[in-house]
Amino acid sequence: MSPLLLLNLDDKLTLKKKHPCGGLVWSVVRIGADIGITCDTCGHKVLLERSKLETRIKKIERAQKTTV
């Protein structure tokens, strides 16, 4: 069993295949057993199993942590 991929809300994911709208970059909007992502180009929302998403990720850009 492989270790869990650590994702945070608002991380930007570049996937291996393009979305039909032409977008490659997605934002993480939900974390759990399933990961919710939103296309940054058209706003389409998708819920994927963590294991399936892990195989589709090409690059992760971590969200900037803000302090108040």
Order of alpha helices (4+ residues) and beta strands (2+ residues): beta-beta-beta-beta-alpha-beta
